[in-house]
Amino acid sequence: MSSLYELKGSSSRNAVRMAIGQLLDYRRHVPPKDARLVVVLPERPEDDLADLIESAGMGLVYEDGDKFVGWPVA
């Protein structure tokens, strides 16, 4: 399955909300239409924002020290 990633330079509420909206918009125009949508952040967001990403049906990847963690990494 293909994945479509949106990278943000901040883990703020505004950045997360923007990433969700951008991914939904991109999915309308970028094939395949069933691509996994993934938000990539520079650090783990607050639990509320991680829940927001999950409730939107999207994956979350974030930087943790010298590696990235989350789903899907590859």
C-alpha positions as CSV (number, residue, x, y, z in Angstrom):
1,M,0.0,0.0,0.0
2,S,1.2,3.5,-0.8
3,S,1.6,6.2,1.8
4,L,1.2,10.0,1.5
5,Y,3.2,12.0,4.1
6,E,2.8,15.5,5.3
7,L,5.8,16.8,7.2
8,K,5.6,19.7,9.6
9,G,8.3,21.7,11.4
10,S,6.2,22.0,14.6
11,S,4.0,19.7,16.7
12,S,1.6,22.5,17.6
13,R,-2.2,22.2,17.4
14,N,-2.2,24.5,14.3
15,A,0.5,22.4,12.5
16,V,-1.4,19.2,13.2
17,R,-4.7,20.6,12.1
18,M,-3.1,22.0,8.9
19,A,-1.4,18.6,8.2
20,I,-4.7,16.8,8.5
21,G,-6.5,19.2,6.1
22,Q,-3.6,19.2,3.6
23,L,-3.5,15.4,3.6
24,L,-7.3,15.2,2.9
25,D,-6.9,17.7,0.1
26,Y,-3.9,15.9,-1.4
27,R,-5.8,12.6,-1.4
28,R,-8.3,14.0,-3.8
29,H,-5.7,14.7,-6.3
30,V,-2.8,12.3,-5.8
31,P,-3.2,8.7,-6.8
32,P,-3.8,6.1,-5.5
33,K,-6.9,7.3,-3.8
34,D,-6.5,4.7,-1.0
35,A,-3.0,5.7,0.1
36,R,-2.4,5.7,3.8
37,L,-2.2,9.3,5.1
38,V,0.6,10.0,7.6
39,V,1.5,13.1,9.6
40,V,5.2,13.5,10.3
41,L,6.3,15.7,13.2
42,P,9.6,16.8,14.8
43,E,8.5,15.5,18.2
44,R,5.6,13.6,19.8
45,P,2.5,15.8,20.0
46,E,0.3,16.1,23.0
47,D,-1.9,13.1,23.6
48,D,-5.0,15.1,22.5
49,L,-3.4,15.8,19.1
50,A,-2.2,12.2,18.7
51,D,-5.8,11.2,19.3
52,L,-7.0,13.7,16.7
53,I,-4.7,12.3,14.1
54,E,-5.8,8.7,14.9
55,S,-9.5,9.7,14.9
56,A,-9.0,11.1,11.4
57,G,-7.7,7.6,10.4
58,M,-4.2,8.8,9.8
59,G,-0.8,7.5,10.9
60,L,1.6,9.4,13.1
61,V,5.4,9.4,12.8
62,Y,7.6,11.6,14.9
63,E,11.2,12.1,15.7
64,D,12.5,10.7,19.0
65,G,16.2,11.4,19.5
66,D,18.1,10.1,16.5
67,K,15.2,8.0,15.1
68,F,11.7,8.2,13.8
69,V,9.0,6.2,15.6
70,G,5.3,5.6,14.9
71,W,3.2,4.1,12.1
72,P,4.1,3.5,9.3
73,V,7.8,4.2,9.3
74,A,8.4,2.6,5.9
